[in-house]
Amino acid sequence: MKILIIDRDPEASQLLSSKLIAKGHEVLEERVKSEAIDKISADGPFDVIFIDPSPMKDASAIILNIRRAISSYPYVVLVTGDENLDIESALVMGCNNFIRKPLDNQDVEEKLENAQNLIDMVVSIGDESEDFPSAGGVIAKSAFNQLFLSAIDRGSRYSELAHVLSIGIKNYSEIESRDGPYGAEFAISKLAHHLVRLRRQSDIIGQTGKNEYSLLLQRIQHQNEPREAASRFAAALEELDDIASATSTPIEIYVHLTSLPLGRNEPEYLLIKEGQTPASAG
């Protein structure tokens, strides 16, 4: 990834830079916060921006200016020595996450992994090369993308956390190759039918890939609600047998939860639905 470090402390900046370069990332540094936007315009776009706003306590103004000045969506990590700062405070400033000084290698790695997760989702869901039309309670990919980006924006402005629950067929291409397009399309259409039936009324569902549907979980009432939703969908899908009724190939269904705007992945469920044997399929 291409990373910018904004920190007036040369020792701290170089220490973080050396850690990132050792992991294969391209890193640039900027000491003067007021010149950060010029740096971003001249040398960007950047995938990740680490910013230490000190001596200022609040980084809201500079982060807002950064977001306004560029069209891309960088993952912004607040670097702080404030032991009392929490994730909600960092989100309100416009960040995706925060990290404390002195820097912990594992914490840095975790934030970079989260950043890559979110970047991959933004690229994948925002890919306009193929759209999927609205049908049967499922909205188009392009419409889902607008709501997805809005959820990220609200999260990094108002600390409104949301989650994307991605559910799809992992071995779709294998099924398509072995059982033909009909078998693969039948399986994914059956999956869509069940997801629409199982979702809550407030859950927005869109087709985000040929083999994938995503639900946008918003208005979270309690911390464990998204995990409970993922578990509920996994348990319900485990009980269904008709998804694999038109294939001889076992179908691998994944249930994957990602928090917004953190980009943190939760544990993934992988369900195996045994296909029909050639004899029974006939």
Secondary structure, 3 states (H helix, E strand, C coil): CEEEEECCCHHHHHHHHHHHHHCCCEEEEECCHHHHHHHHHHHCCCCEEEECCCCCCCCHHHHHHHHHHCCCCCEEEEEECCCCCCHHHHHHCCCCEEEECCCCHHHHHHHHHHHHHHHHHHHHHHCCCCCCCCECCEECHHHHHHHHHHHHHHHHHHCCCEEEEEEEECCHHHHHHHHHHHHHHHHHHHHHHHHHHHCCCCCEEEEEECCEEEEEECCCCCCCHHHHHHHHHHHHHHCCCHHHCCCCCCEEEEEEEEEECCCCECCCEEEEECCCCHHHHC
